[in-house]
């Protein structure tokens, strides 16, 4: 009899522990990750567009375990920062690209990726690629997802899920400079008629409207990446014929000028939109630290693309089947002329997840999830 009682108590304890463990896991895990932006976080939307900006060709994705090393449309050799952050925050699956056929039903409850290679804040950005999805259209697409989540969960639960269990991640702005304002020939007219101040005013004004739209659709937890040191990417170093330790001054100055304005915008949104937390990811300083002190982090180069062709840093022709490819992919900060390698993305993601206020503020991403 005593043995039976003991067994019953033991079973009860195990069931209780299992139940409360599951509740805890649900409480601590991220529900959904909604990802907006450009090729730094595109997970395959451009595969479904007639566009000159595509990454669904080898050797892109060679280290992406989920696809067995096949290309998925990610502009890197493995996972993007968005993928790594989602994994670390307990998201059950990668956010599915909005344009993919399987972005339906319960799959969207893990999150949806709207990012598009060549996309920017301004609608004119990236027109050199023919097709791309800019931020305005990405947010139109989210409004479709938002209605679908209402249908799946019911309006009350859906609102709660979006407000409390979801993070909105936005990585955008670099293309507005690289593939708009700084673009040779196409943008000379715009640059003559528009000063950097005026161009950045336009960017900030549009971005304010875009972020407010997401807030109005119940977004409450946001992480916004500023623009990185775009003057230091292999493409810019190559076309400007710079030395290994040099960067293009104008491109970096524009990024810093925009970043200062973005910081002010985020402070205003935190003050003026009740219940929202806008977190600023200081991508510029994070990437610059990696470029300047690459050897400290185990890299052998921060100027040469692992996969690409043309010039001193393989920085002109994007990564594709005919590209030369390095043998030590984990020793390169840059995978191709524009984008970081998975090894670099891992270091950057770690700082966003657990870093201090130098790189992510007012809270880091683990803290944002738990708010």
Secondary structure, 3 states (H helix, E strand, C coil): CHHHHHHHHHHHHHHHHHHHHHHHHHHHCCCEEEEEECCCCCCCHHHHCCCCCCCCCCCCCCCCHHHCCCCCCCCCCCCCHHHHHHHHCCCCCCCEECCCCCCCHHHHHHEEECCCCCCCCCCCCCHHHCCCCCHHHHHHHHHHHHHHHHHHHCHHHHHHHHHHHEEEEEECCHHHHHHHHCCCCCCHHHHHHCCHHHHHHHHHHHHHHHHHHHHHCCCCEEEEECCCCHHHCHHHHHHCCCCCCCCCHHHHHHHHHHHHHHHHHHHHHHHHCCCCEEEEECHHHHHHHHHHCHHHHCCCECCCCCEEECCCCCCCECCCCCCEECCCHHHECECCCCCECHHHHHHHHHHHHHCCCCCEECCCHHHHHHC
